Amino acid sequence: MRTVQMTLDDNLVQTVDRVAKYLHTTRSAFTREALHQAVARVKTQRLEEKHRKGYLNHPVSADEFGVWENEQKWGDE
């Protein structure tokens, strides 16, 4: 693990410290988890954008999934 120096405004540091205390964790642990979640969110957004562009370039045809309609079981039949 590395130690990094960051510049944050005082209000944010105070808020992070309050939340970390409430969660019974440290500022570093809280920040690590927040950064992990932010990176995961960016990855998800990038994949969603990639899929959106793919469907714009290759739209679903009207009968593309129709072949599976008879295979669906909804439990009320």
Secondary structure, 3 states (H helix, E strand, C coil): CCCCCCCCCHHHHHHHHHHHHHCCCCHHHHHHHHHHHHHHHHHHHHHHHHHHHHHHHCCCCCCCCHHHHHHCCCCCC
